[in-house]
Amino acid sequence: MPIRFVRMVQFTRLIKVEGRLREFNFRKLKSPEEEMFNVNVCNEWGDRFFFNMQKKETTWRIESGEFPNWVLQHEPNLNEAIEDELRRW
């Protein structure tokens, strides 16, 4: 019986949003059939937002949900952070 290994990717990036640095935490799901990252970030009051980013064609896109505009506006930066980290592997 062959053993199949799937590498776990987990990292944190600081991204400047609305004049302050925010810590975005990324964790890749271990599903080889579907490329997806869980992402979480806090606002200034300590409320944590959780969302998924899925690879659609060549870009990482935020899946539907209710988020503050500052999360949605920085989707290209989140895509760039994921692509940059995956190039290292």
TORZASE-847228 format. One record per residue: residue in three letters; x negated, y negated, z negated of N, C-alpha, C in turn; residue number from 1. Coordinates in Angstrom, 3 decimals, padded with zeros to 6 digits. Layout:
residues N
<site res="Ala" n_x="X" n_y="Y" n_z="Z" ca_x="X" ca_y="Y" ca_z="Z" c_x="X" c_y="Y" c_z="Z" n="NUM"/>
...
This chain:
residues 89
<site res="Met" n_x="-000.848" n_y="001.177" n_z="000.000" ca_x="000.000" ca_y="000.000" ca_z="000.000" c_x="-000.893" c_y="-001.239" c_z="000.000" n="1"/>
<site res="Pro" n_x="-000.785" n_y="-002.080" n_z="001.020" ca_x="-001.650" ca_y="-003.271" ca_z="001.083" c_x="-001.223" c_y="-004.320" c_z="000.050" n="2"/>
<site res="Ile" n_x="-002.206" n_y="-004.967" n_z="-000.518" ca_x="-001.960" ca_y="-006.051" ca_z="-001.470" c_x="-002.048" c_y="-007.360" c_z="-000.708" n="3"/>
<site res="Arg" n_x="-001.078" n_y="-008.209" n_z="-000.922" ca_x="-001.040" ca_y="-009.486" ca_z="-000.220" c_x="-001.232" c_y="-010.625" c_z="-001.227" n="4"/>
<site res="Phe" n_x="-002.248" n_y="-011.430" n_z="-001.000" ca_x="-002.534" ca_y="-012.553" ca_z="-001.880" c_x="-002.045" c_y="-013.852" c_z="-001.249" n="5"/>
<site res="Val" n_x="-001.386" n_y="-014.663" n_z="-002.052" ca_x="-000.948" ca_y="-015.985" ca_z="-001.613" c_x="-001.582" c_y="-016.984" c_z="-002.566" n="6"/>
<site res="Arg" n_x="-002.392" n_y="-017.877" n_z="-002.026" ca_x="-003.123" ca_y="-018.848" ca_z="-002.840" c_x="-002.172" c_y="-019.866" c_z="-003.445" n="7"/>
<site res="Met" n_x="-002.354" n_y="-020.149" n_z="-004.732" ca_x="-001.549" ca_y="-021.173" ca_z="-005.398" c_x="-002.261" c_y="-022.512" c_z="-005.259" n="8"/>
<site res="Val" n_x="-001.524" n_y="-023.509" n_z="-004.812" ca_x="-002.074" ca_y="-024.848" ca_z="-004.649" c_x="-001.317" c_y="-025.766" c_z="-005.601" n="9"/>
<site res="Gln" n_x="-002.065" n_y="-026.441" n_z="-006.465" ca_x="-001.469" ca_y="-027.374" ca_z="-007.418" c_x="-002.430" c_y="-028.540" c_z="-007.581" n="10"/>
<site res="Phe" n_x="-001.921" n_y="-029.774" n_z="-007.459" ca_x="-002.789" ca_y="-030.939" ca_z="-007.574" c_x="-001.983" c_y="-032.164" c_z="-007.971" n="11"/>
<site res="Thr" n_x="-002.681" n_y="-033.207" n_z="-008.374" ca_x="-002.074" ca_y="-034.470" ca_z="-008.778" c_x="-002.714" c_y="-035.594" c_z="-007.985" n="12"/>
<site res="Arg" n_x="-001.907" n_y="-036.562" n_z="-007.564" ca_x="-002.420" ca_y="-037.731" ca_z="-006.860" c_x="-001.817" c_y="-038.982" c_z="-007.472" n="13"/>
<site res="Leu" n_x="-002.642" n_y="-040.010" n_z="-007.606" ca_x="-002.172" ca_y="-041.325" ca_z="-008.021" c_x="-001.903" c_y="-042.142" c_z="-006.763" n="14"/>
<site res="Ile" n_x="-000.678" n_y="-042.635" n_z="-006.648" ca_x="-000.279" ca_y="-043.423" ca_z="-005.486" c_x="000.283" c_y="-044.741" c_z="-005.997" n="15"/>
<site res="Lys" n_x="-000.178" n_y="-045.840" n_z="-005.411" ca_x="000.291" ca_y="-047.151" ca_z="-005.841" c_x="001.671" c_y="-047.412" c_z="-005.250" n="16"/>
<site res="Val" n_x="002.637" n_y="-047.630" n_z="-006.155" ca_x="004.024" ca_y="-047.859" ca_z="-005.773" c_x="004.517" c_y="-049.094" c_z="-006.513" n="17"/>
<site res="Glu" n_x="004.971" n_y="-050.078" n_z="-005.772" ca_x="005.507" ca_y="-051.315" ca_z="-006.346" c_x="004.553" c_y="-051.952" c_z="-007.360" n="18"/>
<site res="Gly" n_x="003.281" n_y="-051.996" n_z="-007.019" ca_x="002.300" ca_y="-052.672" ca_z="-007.854" c_x="001.752" c_y="-051.879" c_z="-009.018" n="19"/>
<site res="Arg" n_x="002.176" n_y="-050.635" n_z="-009.183" ca_x="001.620" ca_y="-049.816" ca_z="-010.268" c_x="001.325" c_y="-048.406" c_z="-009.783" n="20"/>
<site res="Leu" n_x="000.329" n_y="-047.784" n_z="-010.408" ca_x="-000.041" ca_y="-046.419" ca_z="-010.039" c_x="000.948" c_y="-045.437" c_z="-010.645" n="21"/>
<site res="Arg" n_x="001.403" n_y="-044.524" n_z="-009.825" ca_x="002.298" ca_y="-043.470" ca_z="-010.300" c_x="001.639" c_y="-042.129" c_z="-010.038" n="22"/>
<site res="Glu" n_x="001.807" n_y="-041.231" n_z="-010.987" ca_x="001.202" ca_y="-039.906" ca_z="-010.889" c_x="002.200" c_y="-038.933" c_z="-010.267" n="23"/>
<site res="Phe" n_x="001.882" n_y="-038.452" n_z="-009.075" ca_x="002.705" ca_y="-037.456" ca_z="-008.390" c_x="002.041" c_y="-036.099" c_z="-008.563" n="24"/>
<site res="Asn" n_x="002.793" n_y="-035.136" n_z="-009.077" ca_x="002.299" ca_y="-033.774" ca_z="-009.289" c_x="002.897" c_y="-032.868" c_z="-008.223" n="25"/>
<site res="Phe" n_x="002.045" n_y="-032.103" n_z="-007.548" ca_x="002.460" ca_y="-031.232" ca_z="-006.451" c_x="002.160" c_y="-029.783" c_z="-006.824" n="26"/>
<site res="Arg" n_x="003.092" n_y="-028.881" n_z="-006.478" ca_x="002.855" ca_y="-027.449" ca_z="-006.669" c_x="003.478" c_y="-026.709" c_z="-005.502" n="27"/>
<site res="Lys" n_x="002.654" n_y="-025.954" n_z="-004.792" ca_x="003.143" ca_y="-025.211" ca_z="-003.627" c_x="003.838" c_y="-023.937" c_z="-004.094" n="28"/>
<site res="Leu" n_x="005.004" n_y="-023.684" n_z="-003.512" ca_x="005.725" ca_y="-022.455" ca_z="-003.821" c_x="005.004" c_y="-021.275" c_z="-003.190" n="29"/>
<site res="Lys" n_x="005.112" n_y="-020.135" n_z="-003.796" ca_x="004.378" ca_y="-018.960" ca_z="-003.351" c_x="005.100" c_y="-018.151" c_z="-002.272" n="30"/>
<site res="Ser" n_x="005.973" n_y="-018.758" n_z="-001.542" ca_x="006.701" ca_y="-018.069" ca_z="-000.497" c_x="005.949" c_y="-018.169" c_z="000.823" n="31"/>
<site res="Pro" n_x="005.456" n_y="-017.059" n_z="001.357" ca_x="004.727" ca_y="-017.134" ca_z="002.636" c_x="005.648" c_y="-017.411" c_z="003.829" n="32"/>
<site res="Glu" n_x="006.953" n_y="-017.157" n_z="003.688" ca_x="007.886" ca_y="-017.371" ca_z="004.788" c_x="008.219" c_y="-018.847" c_z="004.974" n="33"/>
<site res="Glu" n_x="008.140" n_y="-019.626" n_z="003.893" ca_x="008.580" ca_y="-021.012" ca_z="003.939" c_x="007.541" c_y="-021.892" c_z="003.256" n="34"/>
<site res="Glu" n_x="007.120" n_y="-022.953" n_z="003.932" ca_x="006.146" ca_y="-023.866" ca_z="003.338" c_x="006.900" c_y="-024.966" c_z="002.597" n="35"/>
<site res="Met" n_x="006.709" n_y="-025.008" n_z="001.263" ca_x="007.418" ca_y="-025.993" ca_z="000.465" c_x="006.600" c_y="-026.342" c_z="-000.774" n="36"/>
<site res="Phe" n_x="006.658" n_y="-027.610" n_z="-001.158" ca_x="006.024" ca_y="-028.097" ca_z="-002.378" c_x="007.086" c_y="-028.624" c_z="-003.331" n="37"/>
<site res="Asn" n_x="006.938" n_y="-028.323" n_z="-004.625" ca_x="007.703" ca_y="-028.997" ca_z="-005.668" c_x="006.897" c_y="-030.218" c_z="-006.050" n="38"/>
<site res="Val" n_x="007.561" n_y="-031.360" n_z="-006.187" ca_x="006.887" ca_y="-032.609" ca_z="-006.543" c_x="007.642" c_y="-033.237" c_z="-007.703" n="39"/>
<site res="Asn" n_x="006.900" n_y="-033.836" n_z="-008.650" ca_x="007.559" ca_y="-034.586" ca_z="-009.709" c_x="006.776" c_y="-035.851" c_z="-010.008" n="40"/>
<site res="Val" n_x="007.521" n_y="-036.873" n_z="-010.482" ca_x="006.945" ca_y="-038.178" ca_z="-010.768" c_x="007.809" c_y="-038.853" c_z="-011.827" n="41"/>
<site res="Cys" n_x="007.191" n_y="-039.699" n_z="-012.644" ca_x="007.924" ca_y="-040.450" ca_z="-013.671" c_x="008.131" c_y="-041.889" c_z="-013.237" n="42"/>
<site res="Asn" n_x="009.229" n_y="-042.484" n_z="-013.730" ca_x="009.405" ca_y="-043.932" ca_z="-013.538" c_x="008.862" c_y="-044.643" c_z="-014.780" n="43"/>
<site res="Glu" n_x="009.034" n_y="-045.953" n_z="-014.837" ca_x="008.445" ca_y="-046.716" ca_z="-015.941" c_x="009.106" c_y="-046.445" c_z="-017.291" n="44"/>
<site res="Trp" n_x="010.287" n_y="-045.834" n_z="-017.312" ca_x="010.958" ca_y="-045.516" ca_z="-018.576" c_x="010.727" c_y="-044.073" c_z="-019.007" n="45"/>
<site res="Gly" n_x="009.930" n_y="-043.343" n_z="-018.251" ca_x="009.614" ca_y="-041.964" ca_z="-018.598" c_x="010.573" c_y="-040.933" c_z="-018.036" n="46"/>
<site res="Asp" n_x="011.534" n_y="-041.365" n_z="-017.221" ca_x="012.433" ca_y="-040.417" ca_z="-016.568" c_x="011.668" c_y="-039.717" c_z="-015.452" n="47"/>
<site res="Arg" n_x="011.730" n_y="-038.395" n_z="-015.445" ca_x="010.989" ca_y="-037.627" ca_z="-014.451" c_x="011.919" c_y="-037.218" c_z="-013.318" n="48"/>
<site res="Phe" n_x="011.455" n_y="-037.413" n_z="-012.093" ca_x="012.211" ca_y="-037.042" ca_z="-010.901" c_x="011.548" c_y="-035.818" c_z="-010.270" n="49"/>
<site res="Phe" n_x="012.344" n_y="-034.818" n_z="-009.973" ca_x="011.878" ca_y="-033.583" ca_z="-009.343" c_x="012.488" c_y="-033.499" c_z="-007.954" n="50"/>
<site res="Phe" n_x="011.674" n_y="-033.129" n_z="-006.980" ca_x="012.189" ca_y="-032.940" ca_z="-005.629" c_x="011.273" c_y="-031.990" c_z="-004.877" n="51"/>
<site res="Asn" n_x="011.772" n_y="-031.498" n_z="-003.758" ca_x="011.012" ca_y="-030.593" ca_z="-002.899" c_x="010.650" c_y="-031.299" c_z="-001.614" n="52"/>
<site res="Met" n_x="009.481" n_y="-030.941" n_z="-001.102" ca_x="009.069" ca_y="-031.397" ca_z="000.226" c_x="008.846" c_y="-030.154" c_z="001.074" n="53"/>
<site res="Gln" n_x="009.488" n_y="-030.126" n_z="002.227" ca_x="009.399" ca_y="-028.974" ca_z="003.120" c_x="008.765" c_y="-029.402" c_z="004.430" n="54"/>
<site res="Lys" n_x="007.980" n_y="-028.501" n_z="004.988" ca_x="007.332" ca_y="-028.810" ca_z="006.267" c_x="008.327" c_y="-028.607" c_z="007.394" n="55"/>
<site res="Lys" n_x="008.593" n_y="-029.697" n_z="008.108" ca_x="009.497" ca_y="-029.655" ca_z="009.263" c_x="008.687" c_y="-030.099" c_z="010.462" n="56"/>
<site res="Glu" n_x="008.490" n_y="-029.166" n_z="011.362" ca_x="007.625" ca_y="-029.344" ca_z="012.527" c_x="006.203" c_y="-029.611" c_z="012.040" n="57"/>
<site res="Thr" n_x="005.730" n_y="-030.850" n_z="012.105" ca_x="004.346" ca_y="-031.118" ca_z="011.696" c_x="004.248" c_y="-032.025" c_z="010.478" n="58"/>
<site res="Thr" n_x="005.393" n_y="-032.415" n_z="009.900" ca_x="005.373" ca_y="-033.369" ca_z="008.780" c_x="006.081" c_y="-032.798" c_z="007.563" n="59"/>
<site res="Trp" n_x="005.606" n_y="-033.208" n_z="006.402" ca_x="006.251" ca_y="-032.851" ca_z="005.140" c_x="007.335" c_y="-033.871" c_z="004.866" n="60"/>
<site res="Arg" n_x="008.566" n_y="-033.393" n_z="004.662" ca_x="009.724" ca_y="-034.265" ca_z="004.473" c_x="010.386" c_y="-033.959" c_z="003.124" n="61"/>
<site res="Ile" n_x="010.904" n_y="-035.018" n_z="002.488" ca_x="011.644" ca_y="-034.852" ca_z="001.235" c_x="013.002" c_y="-034.253" c_z="001.560" n="62"/>
<site res="Glu" n_x="013.353" n_y="-033.195" n_z="000.809" ca_x="014.678" ca_y="-032.613" ca_z="000.985" c_x="015.716" c_y="-033.533" c_z="000.373" n="63"/>
<site res="Ser" n_x="016.947" n_y="-033.356" n_z="000.761" ca_x="018.019" ca_y="-034.248" ca_z="000.319" c_x="018.162" c_y="-034.261" c_z="-001.204" n="64"/>
<site res="Gly" n_x="018.613" n_y="-035.381" n_z="-001.697" ca_x="018.806" ca_y="-035.577" ca_z="-003.128" c_x="018.923" c_y="-037.054" c_z="-003.422" n="65"/>
<site res="Glu" n_x="019.190" n_y="-037.364" n_z="-004.659" ca_x="019.297" ca_y="-038.765" ca_z="-005.065" c_x="018.030" c_y="-039.182" c_z="-005.790" n="66"/>
<site res="Phe" n_x="017.309" n_y="-040.099" n_z="-005.176" ca_x="016.043" ca_y="-040.579" ca_z="-005.728" c_x="016.016" c_y="-042.098" c_z="-005.631" n="67"/>
<site res="Pro" n_x="015.159" n_y="-042.722" n_z="-006.419" ca_x="014.978" ca_y="-044.166" ca_z="-006.254" c_x="014.369" c_y="-044.458" c_z="-004.879" n="68"/>
<site res="Asn" n_x="014.601" n_y="-045.656" n_z="-004.384" ca_x="014.073" ca_y="-046.037" ca_z="-003.065" c_x="012.556" c_y="-045.980" c_z="-003.017" n="69"/>
<site res="Trp" n_x="011.880" n_y="-046.255" n_z="-004.145" ca_x="010.425" ca_y="-046.253" ca_z="-004.113" c_x="009.867" c_y="-044.861" c_z="-003.845" n="70"/>
<site res="Val" n_x="010.614" n_y="-043.817" n_z="-004.141" ca_x="010.163" ca_y="-042.461" ca_z="-003.796" c_x="010.316" c_y="-042.254" c_z="-002.292" n="71"/>
<site res="Leu" n_x="011.474" n_y="-042.582" n_z="-001.771" ca_x="011.750" ca_y="-042.371" ca_z="-000.348" c_x="010.859" c_y="-043.225" c_z="000.547" n="72"/>
<site res="Gln" n_x="010.536" n_y="-044.433" n_z="000.112" ca_x="009.700" ca_y="-045.323" ca_z="000.921" c_x="008.271" c_y="-044.813" c_z="001.048" n="73"/>
<site res="His" n_x="007.831" n_y="-043.992" n_z="000.118" ca_x="006.450" ca_y="-043.512" ca_z="000.140" c_x="006.333" c_y="-042.066" c_z="000.622" n="74"/>
<site res="Glu" n_x="007.342" n_y="-041.615" n_z="001.347" ca_x="007.289" ca_y="-040.276" ca_z="001.927" c_x="006.062" c_y="-040.079" c_z="002.828" n="75"/>
<site res="Pro" n_x="005.680" n_y="-041.067" n_z="003.663" ca_x="004.458" ca_y="-040.885" ca_z="004.473" c_x="003.195" c_y="-040.718" c_z="003.613" n="76"/>
<site res="Asn" n_x="003.114" n_y="-041.419" n_z="002.489" ca_x="001.955" ca_y="-041.263" ca_z="001.597" c_x="001.935" c_y="-039.881" c_z="000.951" n="77"/>
<site res="Leu" n_x="003.105" n_y="-039.358" n_z="000.608" ca_x="003.190" ca_y="-038.017" ca_z="000.026" c_x="002.794" c_y="-036.969" c_z="001.069" n="78"/>
<site res="Asn" n_x="003.244" n_y="-037.159" n_z="002.311" ca_x="002.861" ca_y="-036.267" ca_z="003.399" c_x="001.342" c_y="-036.274" c_z="003.571" n="79"/>
<site res="Glu" n_x="000.754" n_y="-037.456" n_z="003.557" ca_x="-000.698" ca_y="-037.581" ca_z="003.713" c_x="-001.443" c_y="-036.900" c_z="002.556" n="80"/>
<site res="Ala" n_x="-000.928" n_y="-037.028" n_z="001.337" ca_x="-001.571" ca_y="-036.390" ca_z="000.179" c_x="-001.565" c_y="-034.872" c_z="000.312" n="81"/>
<site res="Ile" n_x="-000.447" n_y="-034.315" n_z="000.757" ca_x="-000.351" ca_y="-032.861" ca_z="000.929" c_x="-001.290" c_y="-032.398" c_z="002.030" n="82"/>
<site res="Glu" n_x="-001.259" n_y="-033.070" n_z="003.168" ca_x="-002.134" ca_y="-032.674" ca_z="004.285" c_x="-003.601" c_y="-032.773" c_z="003.896" n="83"/>
<site res="Asp" n_x="-003.965" n_y="-033.817" n_z="003.172" ca_x="-005.349" ca_y="-033.990" ca_z="002.733" c_x="-005.776" c_y="-032.841" c_z="001.811" n="84"/>
<site res="Glu" n_x="-004.913" n_y="-032.466" n_z="000.897" ca_x="-005.250" ca_y="-031.372" ca_z="-000.041" c_x="-005.335" c_y="-030.033" c_z="000.697" n="85"/>
<site res="Leu" n_x="-004.447" n_y="-029.778" n_z="001.632" ca_x="-004.468" ca_y="-028.501" ca_z="002.365" c_x="-005.687" c_y="-028.386" c_z="003.265" n="86"/>
<site res="Arg" n_x="-006.217" n_y="-029.502" n_z="003.752" ca_x="-007.444" ca_y="-029.456" ca_z="004.563" c_x="-008.642" c_y="-028.978" c_z="003.729" n="87"/>
<site res="Arg" n_x="-008.603" n_y="-029.212" n_z="002.442" ca_x="-009.704" ca_y="-028.797" ca_z="001.568" c_x="-009.754" c_y="-027.291" c_z="001.389" n="88"/>
<site res="Trp" n_x="-008.643" n_y="-026.619" n_z="001.595" ca_x="-008.589" ca_y="-025.179" ca_z="001.390" c_x="-008.977" c_y="-024.493" c_z="002.661" n="89"/>
